[in-house]
Amino acid sequence: MAEEQRAAEPLWRDVLGRRLRDLRREREETLTETARRAGISPQYLSEIERGIKEPSSEMIAAVAGALGLTLLDLTAAIAGDLYVVQAAGGLRSASAFALAA
């Protein structure tokens, strides 16, 4: 049973990507605007948001800064998202992330 719960946990990059996308959309910004301020390409930011890329800590900090957040703020928000997913019994749908927002 413990292995079943572990398998249901989302990947960090997925939770990070969803959170970054939500934050960017809350600011009503395009990928291009946020990526430009972070010093990365819009394509790379899109891949981060979709959980395709596993960004370095430097990239995460750059995107967080472009969104007006500290790395601590972003990490705390992601930790909250993970708690919500765990409380909901694992990642069954994207709605678990919506509860954390």
The first five atom37 places (N, CA, C, CB, O) and aatype in JSON, in Angstrom:
{
  "aatype": [12, 0, 6, 6, 5, 1, 0, 0, 6, 14, 10, 17, 1, 3, 19, 10, 7, 1, 1, 10, 1, 3, 10, 1, 1, 6, 1, 6, 6, 16, 10, 16, 6, 16, 0, 1, 1, 0, 7, 9, 15, 14, 5, 18, 10, 15, 6, 9, 6, 1, 7, 9, 11, 6, 14, 15, 15, 6, 12, 9, 0, 0, 19, 0, 7, 0, 10, 7, 10, 16, 10, 10, 3, 10, 16, 0, 0, 9, 0, 7, 3, 10, 18, 19, 19, 5, 0, 0, 7, 7, 10, 1, 15, 0, 15, 0, 13, 0, 10, 0, 0],
  "atom_mask": [
    [1, 1, 1, 1, 1],
    [1, 1, 1, 1, 1],
    [1, 1, 1, 1, 1],
    [1, 1, 1, 1, 1],
    [1, 1, 1, 1, 1],
    [1, 1, 1, 1, 1],
    [1, 1, 1, 1, 1],
    [1, 1, 1, 1, 1],
    [1, 1, 1, 1, 1],
    [1, 1, 1, 1, 1],
    [1, 1, 1, 1, 1],
    [1, 1, 1, 1, 1],
    [1, 1, 1, 1, 1],
    [1, 1, 1, 1, 1],
    [1, 1, 1, 1, 1],
    [1, 1, 1, 1, 1],
    [1, 1, 1, 0, 1],
    [1, 1, 1, 1, 1],
    [1, 1, 1, 1, 1],
    [1, 1, 1, 1, 1],
    [1, 1, 1, 1, 1],
    [1, 1, 1, 1, 1],
    [1, 1, 1, 1, 1],
    [1, 1, 1, 1, 1],
    [1, 1, 1, 1, 1],
    [1, 1, 1, 1, 1],
    [1, 1, 1, 1, 1],
    [1, 1, 1, 1, 1],
    [1, 1, 1, 1, 1],
    [1, 1, 1, 1, 1],
    [1, 1, 1, 1, 1],
    [1, 1, 1, 1, 1],
    [1, 1, 1, 1, 1],
    [1, 1, 1, 1, 1],
    [1, 1, 1, 1, 1],
    [1, 1, 1, 1, 1],
    [1, 1, 1, 1, 1],
    [1, 1, 1, 1, 1],
    [1, 1, 1, 0, 1],
    [1, 1, 1, 1, 1],
    [1, 1, 1, 1, 1],
    [1, 1, 1, 1, 1],
    [1, 1, 1, 1, 1],
    [1, 1, 1, 1, 1],
    [1, 1, 1, 1, 1],
    [1, 1, 1, 1, 1],
    [1, 1, 1, 1, 1],
    [1, 1, 1, 1, 1],
    [1, 1, 1, 1, 1],
    [1, 1, 1, 1, 1],
    [1, 1, 1, 0, 1],
    [1, 1, 1, 1, 1],
    [1, 1, 1, 1, 1],
    [1, 1, 1, 1, 1],
    [1, 1, 1, 1, 1],
    [1, 1, 1, 1, 1],
    [1, 1, 1, 1, 1],
    [1, 1, 1, 1, 1],
    [1, 1, 1, 1, 1],
    [1, 1, 1, 1, 1],
    [1, 1, 1, 1, 1],
    [1, 1, 1, 1, 1],
    [1, 1, 1, 1, 1],
    [1, 1, 1, 1, 1],
    [1, 1, 1, 0, 1],
    [1, 1, 1, 1, 1],
    [1, 1, 1, 1, 1],
    [1, 1, 1, 0, 1],
    [1, 1, 1, 1, 1],
    [1, 1, 1, 1, 1],
    [1, 1, 1, 1, 1],
    [1, 1, 1, 1, 1],
    [1, 1, 1, 1, 1],
    [1, 1, 1, 1, 1],
    [1, 1, 1, 1, 1],
    [1, 1, 1, 1, 1],
    [1, 1, 1, 1, 1],
    [1, 1, 1, 1, 1],
    [1, 1, 1, 1, 1],
    [1, 1, 1, 0, 1],
    [1, 1, 1, 1, 1],
    [1, 1, 1, 1, 1],
    [1, 1, 1, 1, 1],
    [1, 1, 1, 1, 1],
    [1, 1, 1, 1, 1],
    [1, 1, 1, 1, 1],
    [1, 1, 1, 1, 1],
    [1, 1, 1, 1, 1],
    [1, 1, 1, 0, 1],
    [1, 1, 1, 0, 1],
    [1, 1, 1, 1, 1],
    [1, 1, 1, 1, 1],
    [1, 1, 1, 1, 1],
    [1, 1, 1, 1, 1],
    [1, 1, 1, 1, 1],
    [1, 1, 1, 1, 1],
    [1, 1, 1, 1, 1],
    [1, 1, 1, 1, 1],
    [1, 1, 1, 1, 1],
    [1, 1, 1, 1, 1],
    [1, 1, 1, 1, 1]
  ],
  "atom_positions": [
    [[0.82, -1.19, 0.0], [0.0, 0.0, 0.0], [0.86, 1.26, 0.0], [-0.93, 0.0, 1.2], [0.53, 2.23, -0.68]],
    [[1.96, 1.26, 0.74], [2.83, 2.42, 0.76], [3.37, 2.71, -0.63], [3.99, 2.21, 1.74], [3.53, 3.87, -1.0]],
    [[3.66, 1.68, -1.4], [4.15, 1.89, -2.76], [3.07, 2.47, -3.65], [4.67, 0.58, -3.36], [3.37, 3.25, -4.55]],
    [[1.81, 2.1, -3.42], [0.71, 2.67, -4.21], [0.6, 4.16, -3.93], [-0.62, 1.96, -3.88], [0.41, 4.94, -4.86]],
    [[0.72, 4.57, -2.66], [0.66, 5.99, -2.33], [1.83, 6.73, -2.93], [0.64, 6.19, -0.81], [1.66, 7.83, -3.45]],
    [[3.0, 6.13, -2.87], [4.18, 6.78, -3.43], [4.02, 6.98, -4.93], [5.44, 5.95, -3.13], [4.43, 8.01, -5.47]],
    [[3.44, 6.01, -5.61], [3.25, 6.11, -7.05], [2.27, 7.22, -7.41], [2.76, 4.78, -7.61], [2.35, 7.79, -8.5]],
    [[1.34, 7.55, -6.5], [0.34, 8.56, -6.78], [0.87, 9.98, -6.58], [-0.87, 8.34, -5.91], [0.23, 10.95, -7.0]],
    [[2.03, 10.11, -5.95], [2.57, 11.44, -5.72], [3.02, 12.07, -7.02], [3.74, 11.39, -4.72], [3.61, 11.4, -7.87]],
    [[2.75, 13.36, -7.19], [3.18, 14.04, -8.42], [4.68, 14.29, -8.39], [2.43, 15.38, -8.61], [5.3, 14.3, -7.33]],
    [[5.24, 14.48, -9.53], [6.64, 14.86, -9.64], [6.78, 16.33, -9.27], [7.19, 14.59, -11.07], [5.87, 17.13, -9.53]],
    [[7.9, 16.69, -8.68], [8.19, 18.08, -8.32], [8.05, 18.99, -9.52], [9.59, 18.2, -7.72], [7.47, 20.08, -9.43]],
    [[8.58, 18.55, -10.67], [8.56, 19.41, -11.85], [7.13, 19.67, -12.32], [9.37, 18.79, -12.98], [6.85, 20.74, -12.87]],
    [[6.22, 18.71, -12.11], [4.82, 18.93, -12.48], [4.15, 19.96, -11.58], [4.04, 17.61, -12.42], [3.43, 20.84, -12.06]],
    [[4.39, 19.85, -10.28], [3.8, 20.79, -9.33], [4.39, 22.18, -9.54], [4.03, 20.32, -7.86], [3.67, 23.18, -9.53]],
    [[5.71, 22.24, -9.73], [6.38, 23.51, -10.01], [5.8, 24.16, -11.26], [7.89, 23.3, -10.18], [5.47, 25.35, -11.25]],
    [[5.67, 23.4, -12.32], [5.16, 23.93, -13.57], [3.75, 24.47, -13.46], [0.0, 0.0, 0.0], [3.44, 25.55, -13.97]],
    [[2.9, 23.72, -12.79], [1.52, 24.19, -12.62], [1.47, 25.47, -11.81], [0.66, 23.11, -11.94], [0.72, 26.4, -12.13]],
    [[2.27, 25.52, -10.75], [2.28, 26.71, -9.91], [2.79, 27.92, -10.68], [3.15, 26.48, -8.67], [2.21, 29.0, -10.59]],
    [[3.87, 27.75, -11.45], [4.41, 28.86, -12.24], [3.41, 29.35, -13.27], [5.7, 28.45, -12.92], [3.25, 30.55, -13.47]],
    [[2.73, 28.42, -13.93], [1.72, 28.81, -14.91], [0.6, 29.59, -14.25], [1.16, 27.57, -15.63], [0.17, 30.62, -14.76]],
    [[0.13, 29.1, -13.1], [-0.95, 29.79, -12.39], [-0.52, 31.21, -11.99], [-1.36, 29.0, -11.15], [-1.29, 32.16, -12.14]],
    [[0.7, 31.33, -11.49], [1.19, 32.65, -11.08], [1.31, 33.59, -12.28], [2.55, 32.52, -10.39], [0.94, 34.76, -12.19]],
    [[1.82, 33.08, -13.39], [1.95, 33.91, -14.59], [0.58, 34.35, -15.09], [2.7, 33.13, -15.71], [0.4, 35.51, -15.46]],
    [[-0.36, 33.45, -15.09], [-1.71, 33.8, -15.57], [-2.41, 34.78, -14.63], [-2.56, 32.53, -15.71], [-3.15, 35.65, -15.08]],
    [[-2.17, 34.64, -13.31], [-2.73, 35.59, -12.36], [-2.25, 37.01, -12.66], [-2.37, 35.2, -10.92], [-2.97, 37.98, -12.46]],
    [[-1.02, 37.11, -13.13], [-0.44, 38.41, -13.51], [-0.87, 38.83, -14.91], [1.09, 38.35, -13.43], [-0.53, 39.92, -15.36]],
    [[-1.63, 37.96, -15.59], [-2.1, 38.21, -16.95], [-0.94, 38.5, -17.89], [-3.09, 39.38, -16.97], [-0.98, 39.43, -18.69]],
    [[0.1, 37.66, -17.79], [1.27, 37.8, -18.63], [1.35, 36.67, -19.64], [2.53, 37.85, -17.78], [0.86, 35.56, -19.41]],
    [[1.99, 36.97, -20.73], [2.26, 35.94, -21.72], [3.55, 35.22, -21.35], [2.35, 36.55, -23.15], [4.34, 35.7, -20.54]],
    [[3.75, 34.06, -21.96], [5.01, 33.34, -21.79], [6.19, 34.23, -22.16], [5.01, 32.06, -22.64], [7.21, 34.25, -21.47]],
    [[6.04, 34.96, -23.24], [7.12, 35.81, -23.74], [7.51, 36.88, -22.74], [6.72, 36.45, -25.06], [8.69, 37.13, -22.52]],
    [[6.54, 37.53, -22.13], [6.83, 38.59, -21.17], [7.6, 38.07, -19.95], [5.54, 39.26, -20.71], [8.61, 38.63, -19.55]],
    [[7.09, 36.98, -19.38], [7.73, 36.42, -18.19], [9.1, 35.85, -18.53], [6.85, 35.32, -17.57], [10.07, 36.06, -17.8]],
    [[9.19, 35.14, -19.65], [10.47, 34.53, -20.06], [11.52, 35.6, -20.31], [10.28, 33.67, -21.32], [12.68, 35.42, -19.95]],
    [[11.13, 36.69, -20.91], [12.08, 37.77, -21.2], [12.69, 38.3, -19.9], [11.39, 38.92, -21.97], [13.9, 38.49, -19.81]],
    [[11.84, 38.55, -18.9], [12.35, 39.06, -17.63], [13.21, 38.02, -16.91], [11.2, 39.48, -16.73], [14.15, 38.38, -16.2]],
    [[12.9, 36.74, -17.09], [13.68, 35.67, -16.46], [14.98, 35.38, -17.2], [12.85, 34.41, -16.37], [15.88, 34.74, -16.65]],
    [[15.08, 35.85, -18.44], [16.27, 35.61, -19.24], [16.32, 34.23, -19.87], [0.0, 0.0, 0.0], [17.39, 33.67, -20.1]],
    [[15.13, 33.69, -20.14], [15.05, 32.38, -20.79], [14.11, 32.49, -21.99], [14.55, 31.27, -19.8], [13.42, 33.5, -22.15]],
    [[14.09, 31.47, -22.83], [13.21, 31.5, -23.99], [11.78, 31.15, -23.59], [13.72, 30.52, -25.07], [11.56, 30.41, -22.63]],
    [[10.8, 31.68, -24.32], [9.4, 31.31, -24.05], [9.17, 29.82, -24.2], [8.47, 32.07, -24.98], [8.36, 29.24, -23.47]],
    [[9.87, 29.19, -25.13], [9.72, 27.74, -25.33], [10.17, 26.98, -24.09], [10.52, 27.27, -26.56], [9.52, 26.03, -23.67]],
    [[11.3, 27.42, -23.5], [11.81, 26.75, -22.31], [10.85, 26.96, -21.14], [13.21, 27.27, -21.95], [10.6, 26.02, -20.39]],
    [[10.33, 28.16, -20.98], [9.36, 28.41, -19.91], [8.12, 27.55, -20.11], [8.97, 29.9, -19.86], [7.59, 27.0, -19.15]],
    [[7.66, 27.42, -21.33], [6.51, 26.57, -21.62], [6.79, 25.12, -21.22], [6.15, 26.66, -23.1], [5.92, 24.45, -20.66]],
    [[7.98, 24.65, -21.51], [8.34, 23.27, -21.15], [8.42, 23.09, -19.64], [9.67, 22.87, -21.8], [8.07, 22.04, -19.12]],
    [[8.88, 24.12, -18.94], [8.9, 24.07, -17.47], [7.46, 24.0, -16.95], [9.64, 25.31, -16.87], [7.14, 23.18, -16.1]],
    [[6.6, 24.88, -17.47], [5.22, 24.93, -17.02], [4.47, 23.62, -17.28], [4.49, 26.07, -17.71], [3.6, 23.23, -16.51]],
    [[4.82, 22.95, -18.35], [4.15, 21.68, -18.68], [4.8, 20.48, -18.0], [4.15, 21.48, -20.18], [4.35, 19.35, -18.2]],
    [[5.85, 20.7, -17.21], [6.5, 19.61, -16.5], [7.39, 18.75, -17.38], [0.0, 0.0, 0.0], [7.72, 17.63, -17.01]],
    [[7.77, 19.27, -18.53], [8.62, 18.51, -19.45], [10.08, 18.65, -19.05], [8.41, 18.99, -20.9], [10.84, 17.67, -19.1]],
    [[10.48, 19.85, -18.65], [11.86, 20.11, -18.27], [12.01, 20.13, -16.75], [12.34, 21.45, -18.86], [11.1, 20.53, -16.03]],
    [[13.16, 19.68, -16.29], [13.54, 19.74, -14.88], [14.55, 20.88, -14.76], [14.14, 18.34, -14.36], [15.75, 20.66, -14.94]],
    [[14.08, 22.11, -14.45], [14.98, 23.26, -14.47], [15.96, 23.25, -13.31], [14.17, 24.54, -14.44], [15.71, 22.66, -12.26]],
    [[17.09, 23.92, -13.51], [18.08, 24.07, -12.45], [17.54, 25.04, -11.4], [19.45, 24.58, -13.03], [16.57, 25.76, -11.64]],
    [[18.19, 25.05, -10.25], [17.78, 25.98, -9.2], [17.94, 27.43, -9.65], [18.59, 25.73, -7.92], [17.16, 28.3, -9.25]],
    [[18.94, 27.68, -10.49], [19.14, 29.04, -11.01], [17.98, 29.45, -11.9], [20.46, 29.13, -11.78], [17.52, 30.59, -11.84]],
    [[17.5, 28.54, -12.73], [16.37, 28.84, -13.62], [15.1, 29.06, -12.8], [16.16, 27.69, -14.63], [14.31, 29.96, -13.09]],
    [[14.9, 28.22, -11.79], [13.71, 28.37, -10.94], [13.73, 29.74, -10.26], [13.64, 27.23, -9.88], [12.72, 30.44, -10.21]],
    [[14.89, 30.11, -9.73], [15.02, 31.41, -9.06], [14.78, 32.55, -10.05], [16.41, 31.56, -8.42], [14.16, 33.55, -9.69]],
    [[15.27, 32.42, -11.27], [15.07, 33.47, -12.28], [13.6, 33.64, -12.62], [15.87, 33.14, -13.55], [13.11, 34.77, -12.72]],
    [[12.89, 32.55, -12.79], [11.46, 32.63, -13.12], [10.68, 33.16, -11.92], [10.91, 31.25, -13.55], [9.78, 33.99, -12.08]],
    [[11.01, 32.69, -10.73], [10.35, 33.2, -9.52], [10.55, 34.72, -9.43], [10.9, 32.5, -8.24], [9.6, 35.45, -9.17]],
    [[11.78, 35.18, -9.64], [12.05, 36.61, -9.6], [11.28, 37.37, -10.65], [0.0, 0.0, 0.0], [10.8, 38.48, -10.39]],
    [[11.16, 36.8, -11.84], [10.4, 37.45, -12.91], [8.93, 37.58, -12.55], [10.55, 36.66, -14.22], [8.23, 38.46, -13.06]],
    [[8.47, 36.7, -11.67], [7.07, 36.75, -11.23], [6.91, 37.51, -9.91], [6.53, 35.33, -11.06], [5.83, 37.54, -9.33]],
    [[8.01, 38.13, -9.46], [7.94, 38.94, -8.24], [7.96, 38.14, -6.96], [0.0, 0.0, 0.0], [7.5, 38.62, -5.92]],
    [[8.49, 36.93, -7.02], [8.54, 36.06, -5.84], [9.98, 35.75, -5.46], [7.78, 34.75, -6.09], [10.89, 35.82, -6.29]],
    [[10.17, 35.42, -4.2], [11.44, 34.88, -3.78], [11.38, 33.36, -3.97], [11.77, 35.26, -2.29], [10.31, 32.79, -4.14]],
    [[12.52, 32.74, -3.94], [12.57, 31.29, -4.04], [11.83, 30.67, -2.84], [14.03, 30.8, -4.09], [11.17, 29.64, -2.99]],
    [[11.95, 31.29, -1.68], [11.25, 30.8, -0.49], [9.73, 30.87, -0.69], [11.66, 31.61, 0.73], [9.02, 29.92, -0.34]],
    [[9.23, 31.98, -1.23], [7.79, 32.11, -1.49], [7.3, 31.0, -2.42], [7.47, 33.49, -2.11], [6.28, 30.37, -2.16]],
    [[8.04, 30.78, -3.49], [7.65, 29.77, -4.46], [7.7, 28.37, -3.86], [8.56, 29.83, -5.68], [6.78, 27.58, -4.07]],
    [[8.75, 28.08, -3.11], [8.88, 26.77, -2.5], [7.76, 26.51, -1.5], [10.24, 26.64, -1.8], [7.21, 25.41, -1.44]],
    [[7.42, 27.53, -0.71], [6.32, 27.39, 0.25], [4.99, 27.13, -0.46], [6.21, 28.65, 1.12], [4.19, 26.32, 0.0]],
    [[4.76, 27.81, -1.57], [3.52, 27.6, -2.33], [3.47, 26.18, -2.89], [3.41, 28.62, -3.48], [2.42, 25.54, -2.88]],
    [[4.59, 25.68, -3.38], [4.63, 24.33, -3.92], [4.43, 23.31, -2.82], [5.97, 24.07, -4.65], [3.74, 22.31, -3.01]],
    [[5.03, 23.55, -1.65], [4.83, 22.65, -0.52], [3.35, 22.59, -0.16], [5.67, 23.1, 0.7], [2.82, 21.52, 0.13]],
    [[2.68, 23.74, -0.19], [1.24, 23.75, 0.07], [0.47, 22.95, -0.96], [0.0, 0.0, 0.0], [-0.48, 22.24, -0.62]],
    [[0.87, 23.05, -2.22], [0.22, 22.27, -3.27], [0.39, 20.78, -3.01], [0.81, 22.64, -4.65], [-0.55, 20.0, -3.18]],
    [[1.59, 20.38, -2.6], [1.85, 18.97, -2.33], [1.03, 18.45, -1.16], [3.34, 18.74, -2.06], [0.56, 17.32, -1.18]],
    [[0.85, 19.29, -0.14], [0.01, 18.89, 0.98], [-1.44, 18.68, 0.54], [0.07, 19.94, 2.09], [-2.09, 17.73, 0.97]],
    [[-1.92, 19.55, -0.32], [-3.29, 19.41, -0.82], [-3.44, 18.11, -1.6], [-3.67, 20.62, -1.71], [-4.42, 17.39, -1.44]],
    [[-2.46, 17.82, -2.45], [-2.51, 16.58, -3.23], [-2.5, 15.38, -2.31], [-1.33, 16.51, -4.22], [-3.25, 14.43, -2.51]],
    [[-1.64, 15.4, -1.29], [-1.56, 14.29, -0.36], [-2.88, 14.13, 0.39], [-0.4, 14.49, 0.63], [-3.36, 13.01, 0.57]],
    [[-3.46, 15.24, 0.84], [-4.72, 15.18, 1.56], [-5.86, 14.66, 0.69], [-5.08, 16.55, 2.09], [-6.8, 14.04, 1.18]],
    [[-5.75, 14.93, -0.62], [-6.78, 14.47, -1.55], [-6.57, 13.02, -1.94], [-6.79, 15.35, -2.79], [-7.36, 12.47, -2.71]],
    [[-5.52, 12.39, -1.43], [-5.3, 10.98, -1.73], [-4.47, 10.73, -2.96], [0.0, 0.0, 0.0], [-4.56, 9.65, -3.55]],
    [[-3.68, 11.69, -3.36], [-2.83, 11.49, -4.54], [-3.31, 12.32, -5.7], [0.0, 0.0, 0.0], [-4.32, 13.01, -5.61]],
    [[-2.58, 12.25, -6.77], [-2.89, 13.03, -7.96], [-3.87, 12.26, -8.82], [-1.6, 13.36, -8.76], [-3.49, 11.35, -9.56]],
    [[-5.14, 12.62, -8.71], [-6.15, 11.96, -9.53], [-6.62, 12.87, -10.65], [-7.33, 11.54, -8.67], [-7.09, 12.42, -11.7]],
    [[-6.48, 14.17, -10.39], [-6.87, 15.12, -11.43], [-6.21, 16.45, -11.15], [-8.41, 15.27, -11.51], [-5.63, 16.66, -10.09]],
    [[-6.3, 17.33, -12.09], [-5.72, 18.66, -11.93], [-6.51, 19.47, -10.9], [-5.68, 19.4, -13.26], [-6.01, 20.49, -10.43]],
    [[-7.72, 19.04, -10.54], [-8.52, 19.81, -9.59], [-7.88, 19.86, -8.21], [-9.9, 19.22, -9.47], [-8.15, 20.79, -7.45]],
    [[-7.04, 18.89, -7.88], [-6.35, 18.93, -6.58], [-5.45, 20.15, -6.5], [-5.53, 17.65, -6.36], [-5.29, 20.73, -5.43]],
    [[-4.85, 20.53, -7.63], [-4.0, 21.71, -7.63], [-4.83, 22.97, -7.54], [-3.13, 21.74, -8.87], [-4.38, 23.96, -6.95]],
    [[-6.0, 22.97, -8.09], [-6.85, 24.15, -8.06], [-7.24, 24.49, -6.62], [-8.11, 23.94, -8.93], [-7.43, 25.66, -6.29]],
    [[-7.37, 23.48, -5.78], [-7.72, 23.72, -4.39], [-6.65, 24.51, -3.66], [-7.97, 22.42, -3.7], [-6.94, 25.26, -2.73]],
    [[-5.39, 24.32, -4.07], [-4.28, 24.99, -3.4], [-4.12, 26.43, -3.84], [-3.01, 24.23, -3.65], [-3.48, 27.22, -3.14]],
    [[-4.67, 26.78, -4.96], [-4.45, 28.12, -5.51], [-5.21, 29.18, -4.79], [-4.82, 28.15, -6.94], [-5.12, 30.36, -5.15]]
  ]
}
